């Protein structure tokens, strides 16, 4: 039985109990959340090694890291290094988006090594296979697409992105809209190209029950992808994007009725003042299904620093109710990210997630900041390191310049906290 089916029966599974311990919540709260669909626990029955992570309402905001080869750069070793770095930096999940090399072998190696849930986009493999077999992505067959999805699920993938909402009606609205950046989703582009070339409806939408059967068999969480996510601020919240979201809301209900866990993906590039409205719209249309956002990136001109533009949007989205942040690296829009890009991307999104958790009132979030402030008051560098999101960076930064006292080299003997403590006899609460 899936986690959703167990929860509906009143059973608290081992995975639900594990999430409850991690979140410092009663296990019954987790069970109720999973039963109602507002919490998902991506945990394929064939991926026992992965720790359980809960995503959704009332839980800490989670962070995903994307890794994977491209057709231009293929290295098993580097992708596994990225995986290790992402997990060490604190990613709650990792997606393998490989499109170059031996895709099944790469996926299986990542699954075997990962201690966190793994996600994939199966249409990438279907498209690559079609290119090899038929000389064109648009010539893939419906069975080849579903065979790819089945292969990923059998291998142990915990959640799959499937662009089920890219319908012929959405395409017609896209044509009428006149976007600046058209379609930036790779999976969405594969599907749309196939639909236009063959003049057929999206097979993931038309044969959605077939997809549900596969997901239910392995308890794979469906991540309903946003193939029409805006890739430019000028395209945000247009008719095509909203129409796709309406369709995804219908599919959320069908997934839950079938006992399949489901979450919904969102934008994308988006101005600051539209983010909260988009989160509220998704929650309303999709019955509070967990919301997984890419960024959102709040400006189009942050190239080289898009981990920052994404973190700004992610903090706002998280505070508004988004549950899962897909990181953005400094290499976004420029190149395949290297291991250092991965580390920076994870850290930026973790900062955004924690800022959102303070607003959400997630247990322990605000208290951690209070303890950090007390440690700063005491000039306790070891405690500051332990409480920081990136402990190694704290000690590395503090030791960069030699100091003459307990204060850091920024202020030296003129440290405000040290002056007040020593000259006015102020003590730190909690010491």
C-alpha positions as a Markdown table, in Angstrom:
| # | Residue | x | y | z |
|---|---|---|---|---|
| 1 | Unk | 0.0 | 0.0 | 0.0 |
| 2 | Unk | 1.1 | 3.6 | -0.6 |
| 3 | Unk | 1.8 | 6.0 | 2.2 |
| 4 | Unk | -1.5 | 7.8 | 1.2 |
| 5 | Unk | -3.5 | 4.6 | 1.4 |
| 6 | Unk | -2.0 | 3.6 | 4.8 |
| 7 | Unk | -2.7 | 7.1 | 6.2 |
| 8 | Unk | -6.3 | 6.9 | 5.0 |
| 9 | Unk | -6.7 | 3.6 | 6.8 |
| 10 | Unk | -5.4 | 5.2 | 10.0 |
| 11 | Unk | -2.0 | 3.6 | 10.0 |
| 12 | Unk | 1.1 | 5.5 | 11.1 |
| 13 | Unk | 3.9 | 4.0 | 8.9 |
| 14 | Unk | 7.5 | 3.8 | 9.7 |
| 15 | Unk | 8.1 | 6.6 | 7.2 |
| 16 | Unk | 5.5 | 8.8 | 8.8 |
| 17 | Unk | 7.0 | 8.2 | 12.2 |
| 18 | Unk | 10.5 | 9.1 | 10.9 |
| 19 | Unk | 9.1 | 12.3 | 9.4 |
| 20 | Unk | 7.4 | 13.2 | 12.7 |
| 21 | Unk | 10.7 | 12.8 | 14.6 |
| 22 | Unk | 12.6 | 14.9 | 12.1 |
| 23 | Unk | 9.9 | 17.7 | 12.2 |
| 24 | Unk | 9.5 | 17.5 | 16.0 |
| 25 | Unk | 5.7 | 16.9 | 15.6 |
| 26 | Unk | 3.3 | 14.2 | 16.7 |
| 27 | Unk | 3.1 | 11.3 | 14.3 |
| 28 | Unk | -0.7 | 11.6 | 14.1 |
| 29 | Unk | -0.3 | 15.1 | 12.6 |
| 30 | Unk | 1.9 | 13.6 | 9.9 |
| 31 | Unk | -0.6 | 10.8 | 9.2 |
| 32 | Unk | -3.5 | 13.3 | 9.0 |
| 33 | Unk | -1.5 | 15.4 | 6.6 |
| 34 | Unk | -0.6 | 12.5 | 4.3 |
| 35 | Unk | -4.2 | 11.2 | 4.4 |
| 36 | Unk | -5.6 | 14.5 | 3.3 |
| 37 | Unk | -2.9 | 15.0 | 0.6 |
| 38 | Unk | -1.4 | 18.2 | 2.1 |
| 39 | Unk | 1.8 | 16.3 | 3.0 |
| 40 | Unk | 3.7 | 13.8 | 0.8 |
| 41 | Unk | 6.6 | 11.5 | 1.7 |
| 42 | Unk | 8.4 | 10.5 | -1.5 |
| 43 | Unk | 9.6 | 7.0 | -0.8 |
| 44 | Unk | 9.7 | 4.4 | -3.5 |
| 45 | Unk | 9.4 | 0.9 | -2.1 |
| 46 | Unk | 12.6 | 0.0 | -4.0 |
| 47 | Unk | 14.7 | 2.8 | -2.4 |
| 48 | Unk | 14.9 | 1.8 | 1.2 |
| 49 | Unk | 18.2 | 3.5 | 1.7 |
| 50 | Unk | 16.7 | 7.0 | 1.4 |
| 51 | Unk | 15.8 | 8.8 | 4.6 |
| 52 | Unk | 12.1 | 9.9 | 4.8 |
| 53 | Unk | 11.4 | 13.5 | 4.1 |
| 54 | Unk | 8.0 | 15.1 | 4.5 |
| 55 | Unk | 7.0 | 17.9 | 2.2 |
| 56 | Unk | 3.9 | 20.0 | 2.8 |
| 57 | Unk | 1.7 | 21.9 | 5.1 |
| 58 | Unk | 3.0 | 22.6 | 8.6 |
| 59 | Unk | 6.5 | 21.1 | 7.9 |
| 60 | Unk | 9.8 | 22.8 | 7.4 |
| 61 | Unk | 10.4 | 24.1 | 3.9 |
| 62 | Unk | 12.5 | 21.6 | 1.9 |
| 63 | Unk | 15.2 | 22.1 | -0.7 |
| 64 | Unk | 15.9 | 20.2 | -3.8 |
| 65 | Unk | 19.2 | 20.1 | -5.8 |
| 66 | Unk | 19.4 | 19.3 | -9.5 |
| 67 | Unk | 22.3 | 17.4 | -10.9 |
| 68 | Unk | 22.9 | 15.4 | -14.1 |
| 69 | Unk | 24.9 | 15.1 | -17.3 |
| 70 | Unk | 24.2 | 16.9 | -20.5 |
| 71 | Unk | 24.8 | 16.0 | -24.1 |
| 72 | Unk | 27.9 | 18.2 | -24.1 |
| 73 | Unk | 29.4 | 17.1 | -20.8 |
| 74 | Unk | 29.3 | 13.5 | -19.4 |
| 75 | Unk | 31.1 | 12.5 | -16.2 |
| 76 | Unk | 29.9 | 9.8 | -13.8 |
| 77 | Unk | 32.4 | 10.8 | -11.2 |
| 78 | Unk | 31.5 | 14.5 | -11.2 |
| 79 | Unk | 27.8 | 13.8 | -11.0 |
| 80 | Unk | 28.4 | 11.6 | -8.0 |
| 81 | Unk | 30.6 | 14.3 | -6.5 |
| 82 | Unk | 27.7 | 16.8 | -7.0 |
| 83 | Unk | 25.4 | 14.3 | -5.2 |
| 84 | Unk | 27.7 | 14.0 | -2.2 |
| 85 | Unk | 28.2 | 17.8 | -2.0 |
| 86 | Unk | 24.4 | 18.5 | -2.3 |
| 87 | Unk | 23.6 | 16.1 | 0.5 |
| 88 | Unk | 26.5 | 17.4 | 2.7 |
| 89 | Unk | 25.3 | 21.0 | 2.1 |
| 90 | Unk | 21.8 | 20.0 | 3.4 |
| 91 | Unk | 19.7 | 19.2 | 0.4 |
| 92 | Unk | 16.5 | 17.3 | 1.3 |
| 93 | Unk | 16.2 | 15.7 | -2.1 |
| 94 | Unk | 18.2 | 15.5 | -5.4 |
| 95 | Unk | 16.9 | 15.3 | -9.0 |
| 96 | Unk | 18.9 | 13.5 | -11.7 |
| 97 | Unk | 18.2 | 15.4 | -14.9 |
| 98 | Unk | 20.8 | 13.6 | -17.0 |
| 99 | Unk | 20.4 | 13.8 | -20.8 |
| 100 | Unk | 23.9 | 12.5 | -21.8 |
| 101 | Unk | 25.6 | 9.2 | -21.6 |
| 102 | Unk | 24.2 | 5.9 | -20.2 |
| 103 | Unk | 21.2 | 7.3 | -18.5 |
| 104 | Unk | 20.0 | 4.1 | -16.7 |
| 105 | Unk | 23.5 | 3.5 | -15.4 |
| 106 | Unk | 23.8 | 7.1 | -14.1 |
| 107 | Unk | 20.4 | 6.9 | -12.5 |
| 108 | Unk | 21.1 | 3.6 | -10.8 |
| 109 | Unk | 24.5 | 4.8 | -9.5 |
| 110 | Unk | 22.9 | 7.9 | -8.0 |
| 111 | Unk | 20.0 | 5.9 | -6.4 |
| 112 | Unk | 22.5 | 3.4 | -4.9 |
| 113 | Unk | 24.6 | 6.2 | -3.4 |
| 114 | Unk | 21.9 | 8.6 | -2.2 |
| 115 | Unk | 20.6 | 8.9 | 1.4 |
| 116 | Unk | 17.9 | 11.4 | 0.4 |
| 117 | Unk | 14.9 | 11.0 | -2.0 |
| 118 | Unk | 15.7 | 11.1 | -5.7 |
| 119 | Unk | 13.6 | 12.6 | -8.4 |
| 120 | Unk | 13.8 | 12.3 | -12.2 |
| 121 | Unk | 12.1 | 13.5 | -15.4 |
| 122 | Unk | 11.4 | 10.3 | -17.3 |
| 123 | Unk | 10.6 | 12.0 | -20.6 |
| 124 | Unk | 14.2 | 13.0 | -20.9 |
| 125 | Unk | 15.2 | 9.3 | -21.3 |
| 126 | Unk | 12.2 | 8.7 | -23.6 |
| 127 | Unk | 13.3 | 11.6 | -25.8 |
| 128 | Unk | 16.9 | 10.6 | -25.9 |
| 129 | Unk | 15.9 | 7.0 | -26.8 |
| 130 | Unk | 13.7 | 8.3 | -29.5 |
| 131 | Unk | 16.5 | 10.4 | -30.9 |
| 132 | Unk | 18.7 | 7.3 | -31.1 |
| 133 | Unk | 16.0 | 4.9 | -32.4 |
| 134 | Unk | 14.0 | 7.2 | -34.7 |
| 135 | Unk | 16.3 | 10.1 | -35.3 |
| 136 | Unk | 13.8 | 12.5 | -33.7 |
| 137 | Unk | 12.4 | 13.2 | -30.3 |
| 138 | Unk | 8.9 | 13.8 | -31.8 |
| 139 | Unk | 8.9 | 10.2 | -33.1 |
| 140 | Unk | 8.8 | 8.6 | -29.7 |
| 141 | Unk | 5.8 | 6.3 | -29.2 |
| 142 | Unk | 3.3 | 6.5 | -26.3 |
| 143 | Unk | 4.5 | 3.1 | -25.1 |
| 144 | Unk | 8.1 | 4.2 | -25.2 |
| 145 | Unk | 7.2 | 7.2 | -22.9 |
| 146 | Unk | 5.4 | 5.0 | -20.4 |
| 147 | Unk | 8.1 | 2.4 | -20.6 |
| 148 | Unk | 10.6 | 5.0 | -19.5 |
| 149 | Unk | 8.4 | 6.1 | -16.6 |
| 150 | Unk | 8.0 | 2.5 | -15.6 |
| 151 | Unk | 11.8 | 1.9 | -15.7 |
| 152 | Unk | 12.5 | 4.9 | -13.5 |
| 153 | Unk | 9.9 | 3.7 | -10.9 |
| 154 | Unk | 11.2 | 0.1 | -10.9 |
| 155 | Unk | 14.8 | 1.4 | -10.3 |
| 156 | Unk | 13.6 | 3.2 | -7.1 |
| 157 | Unk | 13.1 | 6.8 | -8.1 |
| 158 | Unk | 11.0 | 8.5 | -5.3 |
| 159 | Unk | 9.3 | 11.2 | -7.3 |
| 160 | Unk | 8.9 | 11.9 | -11.0 |
| 161 | Unk | 8.2 | 15.1 | -12.8 |
| 162 | Unk | 5.4 | 14.5 | -15.4 |
| 163 | Unk | 4.1 | 17.4 | -17.5 |
| 164 | Unk | 0.5 | 16.2 | -17.6 |
| 165 | Unk | -1.1 | 19.7 | -17.9 |
| 166 | Unk | 0.4 | 20.6 | -21.3 |
| 167 | Unk | -2.8 | 20.1 | -23.2 |
| 168 | Unk | -3.8 | 21.1 | -26.7 |
| 169 | Unk | -5.9 | 23.9 | -25.2 |
| 170 | Unk | -2.9 | 25.2 | -23.3 |
| 171 | Unk | -0.9 | 25.2 | -26.5 |
| 172 | Unk | -3.7 | 27.2 | -28.2 |
| 173 | Unk | -3.6 | 29.8 | -25.4 |
| 174 | Unk | 0.2 | 30.0 | -25.7 |
| 175 | Unk | -0.1 | 30.8 | -29.4 |
| 176 | Unk | -2.6 | 33.5 | -28.7 |
| 177 | Unk | -0.6 | 35.0 | -25.8 |
| 178 | Unk | 2.6 | 35.9 | -27.6 |
| 179 | Unk | 5.2 | 35.2 | -25.0 |
| 180 | Unk | 8.7 | 36.7 | -24.8 |
| 181 | Unk | 10.4 | 33.4 | -24.0 |
| 182 | Unk | 7.8 | 30.9 | -25.1 |
| 183 | Unk | 8.6 | 27.6 | -23.4 |
| 184 | Unk | 11.6 | 27.1 | -21.2 |
| 185 | Unk | 10.7 | 23.7 | -19.7 |
| 186 | Unk | 12.8 | 21.0 | -21.4 |
| 187 | Unk | 10.2 | 18.3 | -20.7 |
| 188 | Unk | 7.4 | 20.6 | -21.6 |
| 189 | Unk | 9.1 | 21.4 | -24.9 |
| 190 | Unk | 9.6 | 17.6 | -25.7 |
| 191 | Unk | 5.9 | 17.0 | -25.1 |
| 192 | Unk | 4.7 | 20.1 | -27.0 |
| 193 | Unk | 6.9 | 19.3 | -30.0 |
| 194 | Unk | 5.5 | 15.8 | -30.0 |
| 195 | Unk | 1.9 | 17.0 | -29.8 |
| 196 | Unk | 2.3 | 19.6 | -32.5 |
| 197 | Unk | 4.2 | 17.2 | -34.8 |
| 198 | Unk | 1.7 | 14.3 | -34.4 |
| 199 | Unk | -1.4 | 16.5 | -33.9 |
| 200 | Unk | -2.4 | 14.5 | -30.8 |
| 201 | Unk | -3.3 | 15.2 | -27.2 |
| 202 | Unk | -0.7 | 14.9 | -24.5 |
| 203 | Unk | -0.4 | 11.1 | -23.7 |
| 204 | Unk | 0.3 | 11.9 | -20.1 |
| 205 | Unk | -3.0 | 13.6 | -19.8 |
| 206 | Unk | -5.0 | 11.3 | -22.1 |
| 207 | Unk | -3.7 | 8.2 | -20.4 |
| 208 | Unk | -3.4 | 9.6 | -16.9 |
| 209 | Unk | -4.9 | 6.4 | -15.4 |
| 210 | Unk | -2.0 | 4.4 | -16.8 |
| 211 | Unk | 0.4 | 6.8 | -15.1 |
| 212 | Unk | -1.4 | 6.4 | -11.8 |
| 213 | Unk | -1.2 | 2.6 | -12.0 |
| 214 | Unk | 2.6 | 2.8 | -12.4 |
| 215 | Unk | 3.0 | 5.3 | -9.6 |
| 216 | Unk | 0.8 | 3.4 | -7.2 |
| 217 | Unk | 2.6 | 0.1 | -7.7 |
| 218 | Unk | 5.9 | 1.6 | -6.4 |
| 219 | Unk | 4.5 | 4.4 | -4.2 |
| 220 | Unk | 6.1 | 7.0 | -6.4 |
| 221 | Unk | 5.1 | 10.6 | -5.8 |
| 222 | Unk | 3.9 | 12.4 | -8.9 |
| 223 | Unk | 5.3 | 15.9 | -9.3 |
| 224 | Unk | 3.0 | 17.5 | -11.7 |
| 225 | Unk | 5.3 | 19.6 | -13.8 |
| 226 | Unk | 4.7 | 23.1 | -15.1 |
| 227 | Unk | 5.6 | 22.9 | -18.7 |
| 228 | Unk | 4.3 | 26.4 | -19.3 |
| 229 | Unk | 6.3 | 28.0 | -16.4 |
| 230 | Unk | 7.4 | 31.5 | -17.3 |
| 231 | Unk | 11.0 | 31.8 | -18.4 |
| 232 | Unk | 10.8 | 35.6 | -18.4 |
| 233 | Unk | 9.2 | 38.1 | -16.0 |
| 234 | Unk | 7.1 | 39.4 | -18.9 |
| 235 | Unk | 5.5 | 36.0 | -19.3 |
| 236 | Unk | 4.5 | 35.5 | -15.6 |
| 237 | Unk | 0.9 | 34.6 | -14.7 |
| 238 | Unk | -0.4 | 34.5 | -18.2 |
| 239 | Unk | -3.4 | 32.5 | -19.5 |
| 240 | Unk | -1.3 | 29.5 | -20.6 |
| 241 | Unk | 0.3 | 29.2 | -17.2 |
| 242 | Unk | -2.9 | 29.5 | -15.3 |
| 243 | Unk | -4.8 | 27.2 | -17.6 |
| 244 | Unk | -2.2 | 24.5 | -17.0 |
| 245 | Unk | -2.5 | 25.0 | -13.3 |
| 246 | Unk | -6.3 | 24.5 | -13.5 |
| 247 | Unk | -5.7 | 21.2 | -15.2 |
| 248 | Unk | -3.2 | 20.1 | -12.6 |
| 249 | Unk | -5.7 | 20.8 | -9.9 |
| 250 | Unk | -8.1 | 18.3 | -11.5 |
| 251 | Unk | -5.3 | 15.8 | -11.7 |
| 252 | Unk | -4.4 | 16.3 | -8.1 |
| 253 | Unk | -7.9 | 15.1 | -7.1 |
| 254 | Unk | -7.7 | 12.1 | -9.4 |
| 255 | Unk | -4.3 | 11.1 | -8.0 |
| 256 | Unk | -5.5 | 11.2 | -4.4 |
| 257 | Unk | -8.6 | 9.2 | -5.3 |
| 258 | Unk | -6.3 | 6.6 | -6.8 |
| 259 | Unk | -4.1 | 6.4 | -3.6 |
| 260 | Unk | -1.1 | 8.2 | -5.3 |
| 261 | Unk | 0.8 | 10.9 | -3.6 |
| 262 | Unk | 1.1 | 14.1 | -5.6 |
| 263 | Unk | 2.6 | 17.5 | -5.5 |
| 264 | Unk | 2.5 | 20.4 | -8.0 |
| 265 | Unk | 5.4 | 22.4 | -9.6 |
| 266 | Unk | 5.4 | 26.1 | -10.1 |
| 267 | Unk | 7.3 | 29.0 | -11.6 |
| 268 | Unk | 9.8 | 30.1 | -12.8 |
| 269 | Unk | 10.6 | 33.7 | -13.5 |
| 270 | Unk | 8.3 | 36.1 | -11.7 |
| 271 | Unk | 8.2 | 39.7 | -10.4 |
| 272 | Unk | 8.2 | 39.9 | -6.6 |
| 273 | Unk | 4.7 | 41.3 | -6.4 |
| 274 | Unk | 3.2 | 38.3 | -8.2 |
| 275 | Unk | 4.7 | 35.5 | -6.1 |
| 276 | Unk | 2.3 | 35.5 | -3.1 |
| 277 | Unk | -0.7 | 35.6 | -5.4 |
| 278 | Unk | 0.7 | 32.6 | -7.4 |
| 279 | Unk | 1.2 | 30.5 | -4.3 |
| 280 | Unk | -2.3 | 31.3 | -3.1 |
| 281 | Unk | -3.8 | 30.5 | -6.5 |
| 282 | Unk | -2.0 | 27.1 | -6.6 |
| 283 | Unk | -3.1 | 26.2 | -3.1 |
| 284 | Unk | -6.7 | 27.1 | -3.9 |
| 285 | Unk | -6.9 | 25.3 | -7.3 |
| 286 | Unk | -4.9 | 22.3 | -6.2 |
| 287 | Unk | -6.6 | 21.7 | -2.9 |
| 288 | Unk | -3.5 | 22.6 | -0.8 |
| 289 | Unk | -1.3 | 20.0 | -2.5 |
| 290 | Unk | 2.4 | 20.6 | -1.7 |
| 291 | Unk | 3.9 | 23.3 | -3.9 |
| 292 | Unk | 7.3 | 22.8 | -5.5 |
| 293 | Unk | 8.8 | 26.0 | -7.0 |
| 294 | Unk | 11.9 | 26.7 | -9.1 |
| 295 | Unk | 13.1 | 29.9 | -7.5 |
| 296 | Unk | 11.1 | 31.9 | -8.4 |
| 297 | Unk | 13.7 | 34.1 | -10.0 |
| 298 | Unk | 12.7 | 37.7 | -9.4 |
| 299 | Unk | 14.8 | 39.3 | -12.2 |
| 300 | Unk | 16.0 | 38.2 | -15.6 |
| 301 | Unk | 19.3 | 40.0 | -15.4 |
| 302 | Unk | 21.0 | 38.1 | -12.5 |
| 303 | Unk | 23.1 | 35.9 | -14.7 |
| 304 | Unk | 26.0 | 34.5 | -12.8 |
| 305 | Unk | 24.2 | 35.3 | -9.5 |
| 306 | Unk | 20.9 | 33.5 | -10.1 |
| 307 | Unk | 21.3 | 31.5 | -6.9 |
| 308 | Unk | 20.6 | 34.9 | -5.2 |
| 309 | Unk | 17.7 | 35.9 | -7.4 |
| 310 | Unk | 16.2 | 32.5 | -6.9 |
| 311 | Unk | 16.7 | 32.6 | -3.1 |
| 312 | Unk | 15.0 | 36.0 | -2.9 |
| 313 | Unk | 11.9 | 34.6 | -4.7 |
| 314 | Unk | 12.1 | 31.3 | -2.8 |
| 315 | Unk | 12.0 | 33.1 | 0.6 |
| 316 | Unk | 8.9 | 35.0 | -0.5 |
| 317 | Unk | 7.2 | 31.9 | -2.0 |
| 318 | Unk | 8.0 | 29.9 | 1.1 |
| 319 | Unk | 6.7 | 32.5 | 3.5 |
| 320 | Unk | 3.5 | 32.6 | 1.4 |
| 321 | Unk | 3.1 | 28.8 | 1.7 |
| 322 | Unk | 5.3 | 27.1 | -0.9 |
| 323 | Unk | 6.6 | 23.8 | 0.5 |
| 324 | Unk | 9.6 | 22.8 | -1.6 |
| 325 | Unk | 12.2 | 25.0 | -3.2 |
| 326 | Unk | 14.2 | 23.8 | -6.2 |
| 327 | Unk | 17.6 | 25.4 | -5.9 |
| 328 | Unk | 19.1 | 27.6 | -8.6 |
| 329 | Unk | 22.8 | 27.8 | -9.0 |
| 330 | Unk | 25.1 | 30.6 | -10.2 |
| 331 | Unk | 25.5 | 28.7 | -13.5 |
| 332 | Unk | 21.8 | 28.9 | -14.3 |
| 333 | Unk | 21.3 | 30.1 | -17.9 |
| 334 | Unk | 25.1 | 29.9 | -18.5 |
| 335 | Unk | 26.4 | 26.3 | -18.3 |
| 336 | Unk | 26.1 | 22.9 | -16.6 |
| 337 | Unk | 26.8 | 23.6 | -12.9 |
| 338 | Unk | 30.0 | 22.3 | -11.4 |
| 339 | Unk | 30.3 | 21.0 | -7.8 |
| 340 | Unk | 30.9 | 24.4 | -6.3 |
| 341 | Unk | 27.9 | 25.8 | -8.1 |
| 342 | Unk | 25.9 | 23.0 | -6.5 |
| 343 | Unk | 27.1 | 23.8 | -3.0 |
| 344 | Unk | 26.3 | 27.5 | -3.4 |
| 345 | Unk | 22.9 | 26.8 | -4.9 |
| 346 | Unk | 21.9 | 24.5 | -1.9 |
| 347 | Unk | 23.1 | 27.0 | 0.7 |
| 348 | Unk | 21.3 | 29.9 | -1.0 |
| 349 | Unk | 18.0 | 28.0 | -1.1 |
| 350 | Unk | 18.5 | 26.7 | 2.5 |
| 351 | Unk | 18.8 | 30.3 | 3.7 |
| 352 | Unk | 15.6 | 31.1 | 1.8 |
| 353 | Unk | 13.8 | 28.1 | 3.3 |
| 354 | Unk | 14.8 | 28.9 | 6.8 |
| 355 | Unk | 13.7 | 32.5 | 6.4 |
| 356 | Unk | 10.3 | 31.2 | 5.3 |
| 357 | Unk | 10.2 | 28.8 | 8.2 |
| 358 | Unk | 10.5 | 31.6 | 10.7 |
| 359 | Unk | 7.4 | 33.3 | 9.1 |
| 360 | Unk | 5.5 | 29.9 | 9.1 |
| 361 | Unk | 6.2 | 29.3 | 12.7 |
| 362 | Unk | 8.0 | 26.0 | 12.1 |
| 363 | Unk | 9.1 | 24.5 | 15.4 |
| 364 | Unk | 12.6 | 25.5 | 16.3 |
| 365 | Unk | 13.2 | 27.9 | 13.5 |
| 366 | Unk | 13.0 | 31.2 | 15.4 |
| 367 | Unk | 14.6 | 29.7 | 18.4 |
| 368 | Unk | 17.7 | 28.8 | 16.4 |
| 369 | Unk | 18.1 | 32.4 | 15.4 |
| 370 | Unk | 17.7 | 33.5 | 19.0 |
| 371 | Unk | 20.4 | 31.1 | 20.1 |
| 372 | Unk | 22.7 | 32.5 | 17.4 |
| 373 | Unk | 22.1 | 36.0 | 18.6 |
| 374 | Unk | 23.0 | 35.0 | 22.1 |
| 375 | Unk | 26.2 | 33.3 | 20.9 |
| 376 | Unk | 27.1 | 36.5 | 19.0 |
| 377 | Unk | 26.6 | 38.5 | 22.2 |
| 378 | Unk | 29.0 | 36.2 | 24.0 |
| 379 | Unk | 31.5 | 36.2 | 21.1 |
| 380 | Unk | 31.2 | 32.4 | 21.2 |
| 381 | Unk | 32.5 | 31.4 | 17.8 |
| 382 | Unk | 32.2 | 27.7 | 18.3 |
| 383 | Unk | 28.5 | 28.0 | 19.2 |
| 384 | Unk | 28.0 | 30.3 | 16.2 |
| 385 | Unk | 29.5 | 27.7 | 14.0 |
| 386 | Unk | 27.3 | 24.9 | 15.3 |
| 387 | Unk | 24.1 | 27.0 | 14.8 |
| 388 | Unk | 25.0 | 28.3 | 11.3 |
| 389 | Unk | 23.6 | 26.8 | 8.2 |
| 390 | Unk | 27.2 | 26.4 | 6.9 |
| 391 | Unk | 29.4 | 25.7 | 9.9 |
| 392 | Unk | 32.7 | 25.4 | 8.0 |
| 393 | Unk | 32.2 | 28.7 | 6.3 |
| 394 | Unk | 31.8 | 30.4 | 9.8 |
| 395 | Unk | 35.2 | 29.2 | 11.1 |
| 396 | Unk | 36.9 | 29.7 | 7.8 |
| 397 | Unk | 35.7 | 33.3 | 7.6 |
| 398 | Unk | 36.5 | 34.1 | 11.3 |
| 399 | Unk | 40.0 | 32.8 | 11.1 |
| 400 | Unk | 40.8 | 34.6 | 7.8 |
| 401 | Unk | 42.5 | 37.5 | 9.6 |
| 402 | Unk | 44.3 | 37.3 | 12.9 |
| 403 | Unk | 42.5 | 39.0 | 15.8 |
| 404 | Unk | 43.9 | 40.5 | 19.1 |
| 405 | Unk | 40.9 | 39.5 | 21.2 |
| 406 | Unk | 37.6 | 37.6 | 21.2 |
| 407 | Unk | 35.9 | 39.9 | 18.7 |
| 408 | Unk | 36.3 | 39.4 | 15.0 |
| 409 | Unk | 38.7 | 41.4 | 12.8 |
| 410 | Unk | 35.8 | 43.6 | 11.5 |
| 411 | Unk | 35.7 | 45.8 | 14.6 |
| 412 | Unk | 38.6 | 44.5 | 16.7 |
| 413 | Unk | 38.9 | 46.4 | 20.0 |
| 414 | Unk | 35.9 | 48.5 | 19.0 |
| 415 | Unk | 33.4 | 45.7 | 19.0 |
| 416 | Unk | 30.0 | 47.1 | 20.1 |
| 417 | Unk | 28.9 | 44.0 | 22.0 |
| 418 | Unk | 32.2 | 43.7 | 23.8 |
| 419 | Unk | 32.2 | 47.4 | 24.8 |
| 420 | Unk | 28.7 | 47.2 | 26.3 |
| 421 | Unk | 29.4 | 43.9 | 28.0 |
| 422 | Unk | 32.7 | 45.0 | 29.6 |
| 423 | Unk | 32.1 | 48.7 | 30.3 |
| 424 | Unk | 28.4 | 48.7 | 31.3 |
| 425 | Unk | 28.4 | 45.3 | 33.0 |
| 426 | Unk | 25.6 | 44.0 | 30.7 |
| 427 | Unk | 25.1 | 40.2 | 30.9 |
| 428 | Unk | 23.6 | 38.1 | 28.2 |
| 429 | Unk | 20.2 | 36.5 | 28.9 |
| 430 | Unk | 20.5 | 32.7 | 29.0 |
| 431 | Unk | 24.2 | 32.7 | 29.9 |
